[in-house]
Amino acid sequence: MTHLLGYDIGSSSVKATLLEAGSGRAVVSATSPAAEMPILAVRPGWAEQAPELWWKHVKAATAEIRARKARELREVKAIGISYQMHGLVIVDKNGRALRPSIIWCDSRAVEIGNRAWKEIGKRKCLSRLLNSPGNFTAAKLKWVKENEPRVYAKIHKVMLPGDYVAMRMSGEMLTTVSGLSEGIMWDYRKAALADLVLAHFGIDPGLIAEARPAFSFQGELTAAAAKELGLPRGVQIAYRSGDQPNNAFSLRVLEPGEIATTAGTSAVVYGVGDQPNHDPLSRVNTFVHVNHSARAPRYGTLLCVNGSGILYRWLRHNFAAAGAGGMSYAAMDRAAGRVPVGSGGLVVLPYGNGAERTLENRDLGASIHHLNFNIHSRDHLLRAAQEGVVFALIYGVEIIRGLGIKTAAVRAGHDNMFRSPVFGRTFATVADARLELYNTDGSQGAARGAGIGAGIYRGVREAFSGLQAVQTIDPDTRNKRAYIEAYRLWKQTLEKQLKERR
């Protein structure tokens, strides 16, 4: 029987899923570590992880699957990889990481990107890159060049986090066109490496890994990697994607007008279109989607709120203690549900995880507003935090709608913050969209992608034959006015803070 193996390399953990190809059923999943992986922040605004840490937990998650389904693991025919976007990994000729990865939520390169935005020219950037250079991978590489020249001089190849994991499996140093676009290293007009960015930063194009399509043969397991993972030698790597395009793919969001959202460490809304549209202020970002082709172009427009699950985790660790073990997330969700819509006027701005694209790359910081000691309790704070994340997403959704992308129905995995009834109902009501929740995740999507890339599936329909919605949430029309008023107060508070910080 044919099986597929998908990995989702996050900044909190690595998840692996073994999928039975014929039925599309997830046989077993494993996550490593049980607690969140550490993020190194030696200076304010910095965020780094050692690439070797990801490989360690890839092996640990695979070992857990092997302990439970050893026979099925020997039947794996293809591997897919999803990974945290925008991270910078630099390696020498032997594939050794030269420094910790500068990951997605690191904001040290904001000013480098802002200078390039002005010096290259905003019109040229938007017409050819669809984005400002911003705080993305190319700008992070420029930071290394400026600040760590000895390290930079040793670089053989520049990669993204998923490229590094694939290299550990196959020995091949490759990337994808979708990956290059997320790093702002892809020229949409020329359909080639963005020489205008690389030349501006003084980066040799030869440092950039060779690109392959997202669904394609991308190497096979070496003998050494197969031994480390306990998999058959020669299994092909057949799919690779950043986590948000892959999350959309996992939910079968592939065609114009389809929308995906997620709320893990960060929260994202991702809409698919067939036109290379861009936001003039680059507050949302357009990238090549996984199924893009010259004949059928597909672009994913992404908005990201950095402080989502990380905010809820912070509240759990610092304010939701209940005995030695602390409150579970489910208990926190129940507590939030005991508070009426609007949290009694309490407002949380969830911007405490670095510079925010929707705020034009400003680092506003998280803050709590309108706190009244005689009214508000811990439960109010928990609900206000969930509402704050939803409202931050809606603030970005308004930008996406301005680009002509419809949001009548939105799909999400039944996971992370979308497990909370408060969160899901608030999102559906304020977005005025039906919310469909599916029992899938990034690792399952990566496995399905591998099946397509390896030719095991004849197409998307076959790959997703087993995917079913587990819940549908319609807008709460009875209480809609209260939700809209809560959003109005939240937005008013945000705009006041932005005005004061100008």
NORBEL-V897099 format. One record per residue. N is the residue number from 1. RES is the residue in three letters. SS is DSSP state (a for helix, b for strand, c for the rest). Layout:
N:RES:SS
N:RES:SS
This chain:
1:MET:c
2:THR:c
3:HIS:b
4:LEU:b
5:LEU:b
6:GLY:b
7:TYR:b
8:ASP:b
9:ILE:b
10:GLY:c
11:SER:c
12:SER:c
13:SER:c
14:VAL:b
15:LYS:b
16:ALA:b
17:THR:b
18:LEU:b
19:LEU:b
20:GLU:b
21:ALA:c
22:GLY:c
23:SER:c
24:GLY:c
25:ARG:b
26:ALA:b
27:VAL:b
28:VAL:b
29:SER:b
30:ALA:b
31:THR:b
32:SER:b
33:PRO:c
34:ALA:c
35:ALA:c
36:GLU:c
37:MET:c
38:PRO:c
39:ILE:c
40:LEU:b
41:ALA:c
42:VAL:c
43:ARG:c
44:PRO:c
45:GLY:c
46:TRP:c
47:ALA:c
48:GLU:b
49:GLN:b
50:ALA:c
51:PRO:a
52:GLU:a
53:LEU:a
54:TRP:a
55:TRP:a
56:LYS:a
57:HIS:a
58:VAL:a
59:LYS:a
60:ALA:a
61:ALA:a
62:THR:a
63:ALA:a
64:GLU:a
65:ILE:a
66:ARG:a
67:ALA:a
68:ARG:a
69:LYS:c
70:ALA:a
71:ARG:a
72:GLU:a
73:LEU:a
74:ARG:c
75:GLU:c
76:VAL:b
77:LYS:b
78:ALA:b
79:ILE:b
80:GLY:b
81:ILE:b
82:SER:b
83:TYR:b
84:GLN:c
85:MET:c
86:HIS:c
87:GLY:c
88:LEU:b
89:VAL:b
90:ILE:b
91:VAL:b
92:ASP:c
93:LYS:c
94:ASN:c
95:GLY:c
96:ARG:c
97:ALA:b
98:LEU:c
99:ARG:c
100:PRO:c
101:SER:b
102:ILE:b
103:ILE:c
104:TRP:c
105:CYS:c
106:ASP:c
107:SER:c
108:ARG:c
109:ALA:c
110:VAL:a
111:GLU:a
112:ILE:a
113:GLY:a
114:ASN:a
115:ARG:a
116:ALA:a
117:TRP:a
118:LYS:a
119:GLU:a
120:ILE:a
121:GLY:c
122:LYS:a
123:ARG:a
124:LYS:a
125:CYS:a
126:LEU:a
127:SER:a
128:ARG:a
129:LEU:c
130:LEU:c
131:ASN:c
132:SER:c
133:PRO:c
134:GLY:c
135:ASN:c
136:PHE:c
137:THR:a
138:ALA:a
139:ALA:a
140:LYS:a
141:LEU:a
142:LYS:a
143:TRP:a
144:VAL:a
145:LYS:a
146:GLU:a
147:ASN:a
148:GLU:c
149:PRO:a
150:ARG:a
151:VAL:a
152:TYR:a
153:ALA:a
154:LYS:c
155:ILE:c
156:HIS:c
157:LYS:b
158:VAL:b
159:MET:b
160:LEU:c
161:PRO:a
162:GLY:a
163:ASP:a
164:TYR:a
165:VAL:a
166:ALA:a
167:MET:a
168:ARG:a
169:MET:a
170:SER:a
171:GLY:c
172:GLU:c
173:MET:c
174:LEU:b
175:THR:b
176:THR:b
177:VAL:a
178:SER:a
179:GLY:a
180:LEU:a
181:SER:a
182:GLU:a
183:GLY:c
184:ILE:c
185:MET:c
186:TRP:b
187:ASP:b
188:TYR:c
189:ARG:c
190:LYS:c
191:ALA:c
192:ALA:b
193:LEU:b
194:ALA:c
195:ASP:a
196:LEU:a
197:VAL:a
198:LEU:a
199:ALA:a
200:HIS:a
201:PHE:a
202:GLY:c
203:ILE:c
204:ASP:c
205:PRO:a
206:GLY:a
207:LEU:a
208:ILE:b
209:ALA:c
210:GLU:b
211:ALA:b
212:ARG:b
213:PRO:c
214:ALA:c
215:PHE:b
216:SER:c
217:PHE:c
218:GLN:c
219:GLY:c
220:GLU:b
221:LEU:c
222:THR:c
223:ALA:a
224:ALA:a
225:ALA:a
226:ALA:a
227:LYS:a
228:GLU:a
229:LEU:a
230:GLY:c
231:LEU:c
232:PRO:c
233:ARG:c
234:GLY:c
235:VAL:c
236:GLN:b
237:ILE:b
238:ALA:b
239:TYR:b
240:ARG:b
241:SER:b
242:GLY:b
243:ASP:a
244:GLN:a
245:PRO:a
246:ASN:a
247:ASN:a
248:ALA:a
249:PHE:a
250:SER:a
251:LEU:c
252:ARG:c
253:VAL:c
254:LEU:c
255:GLU:c
256:PRO:c
257:GLY:c
258:GLU:c
259:ILE:b
260:ALA:b
261:THR:b
262:THR:b
263:ALA:b
264:GLY:c
265:THR:c
266:SER:c
267:ALA:b
268:VAL:b
269:VAL:b
270:TYR:b
271:GLY:b
272:VAL:b
273:GLY:b
274:ASP:c
275:GLN:c
276:PRO:c
277:ASN:c
278:HIS:c
279:ASP:c
280:PRO:c
281:LEU:c
282:SER:c
283:ARG:c
284:VAL:c
285:ASN:b
286:THR:b
287:PHE:b
288:VAL:b
289:HIS:c
290:VAL:c
291:ASN:c
292:HIS:c
293:SER:c
294:ALA:c
295:ARG:c
296:ALA:c
297:PRO:c
298:ARG:c
299:TYR:b
300:GLY:b
301:THR:b
302:LEU:b
303:LEU:b
304:CYS:b
305:VAL:b
306:ASN:c
307:GLY:c
308:SER:c
309:GLY:a
310:ILE:a
311:LEU:a
312:TYR:a
313:ARG:a
314:TRP:a
315:LEU:a
316:ARG:a
317:HIS:a
318:ASN:a
319:PHE:c
320:ALA:c
321:ALA:c
322:ALA:c
323:GLY:c
324:ALA:c
325:GLY:c
326:GLY:c
327:MET:c
328:SER:c
329:TYR:a
330:ALA:a
331:ALA:a
332:MET:a
333:ASP:a
334:ARG:a
335:ALA:a
336:ALA:a
337:GLY:a
338:ARG:c
339:VAL:c
340:PRO:c
341:VAL:c
342:GLY:c
343:SER:a
344:GLY:a
345:GLY:a
346:LEU:c
347:VAL:b
348:VAL:b
349:LEU:b
350:PRO:b
351:TYR:b
352:GLY:c
353:ASN:c
354:GLY:c
355:ALA:c
356:GLU:b
357:ARG:a
358:THR:a
359:LEU:a
360:GLU:c
361:ASN:c
362:ARG:b
363:ASP:c
364:LEU:c
365:GLY:b
366:ALA:b
367:SER:b
368:ILE:b
369:HIS:b
370:HIS:c
371:LEU:c
372:ASN:c
373:PHE:c
374:ASN:c
375:ILE:c
376:HIS:c
377:SER:c
378:ARG:a
379:ASP:a
380:HIS:a
381:LEU:a
382:LEU:a
383:ARG:a
384:ALA:a
385:ALA:a
386:GLN:a
387:GLU:a
388:GLY:a
389:VAL:a
390:VAL:a
391:PHE:a
392:ALA:a
393:LEU:a
394:ILE:a
395:TYR:a
396:GLY:a
397:VAL:a
398:GLU:a
399:ILE:a
400:ILE:a
401:ARG:a
402:GLY:a
403:LEU:c
404:GLY:c
405:ILE:c
406:LYS:c
407:THR:c
408:ALA:c
409:ALA:b
410:VAL:b
411:ARG:b
412:ALA:b
413:GLY:b
414:HIS:c
415:ASP:c
416:ASN:a
417:MET:a
418:PHE:a
419:ARG:a
420:SER:c
421:PRO:a
422:VAL:a
423:PHE:a
424:GLY:a
425:ARG:a
426:THR:a
427:PHE:a
428:ALA:a
429:THR:a
430:VAL:a
431:ALA:a
432:ASP:c
433:ALA:c
434:ARG:b
435:LEU:b
436:GLU:b
437:LEU:b
438:TYR:b
439:ASN:c
440:THR:c
441:ASP:c
442:GLY:a
443:SER:a
444:GLN:a
445:GLY:a
446:ALA:a
447:ALA:a
448:ARG:a
449:GLY:a
450:ALA:a
451:GLY:a
452:ILE:a
453:GLY:a
454:ALA:c
455:GLY:c
456:ILE:c
457:TYR:c
458:ARG:c
459:GLY:c
460:VAL:a
461:ARG:a
462:GLU:a
463:ALA:a
464:PHE:c
465:SER:c
466:GLY:c
467:LEU:c
468:GLN:c
469:ALA:b
470:VAL:b
471:GLN:b
472:THR:b
473:ILE:b
474:ASP:c
475:PRO:c
476:ASP:c
477:THR:c
478:ARG:c
479:ASN:c
480:LYS:a
481:ARG:a
482:ALA:a
483:TYR:a
484:ILE:a
485:GLU:a
486:ALA:a
487:TYR:a
488:ARG:a
489:LEU:a
490:TRP:a
491:LYS:a
492:GLN:a
493:THR:a
494:LEU:a
495:GLU:a
496:LYS:a
497:GLN:a
498:LEU:a
499:LYS:a
500:GLU:a
501:ARG:a
502:ARG:c
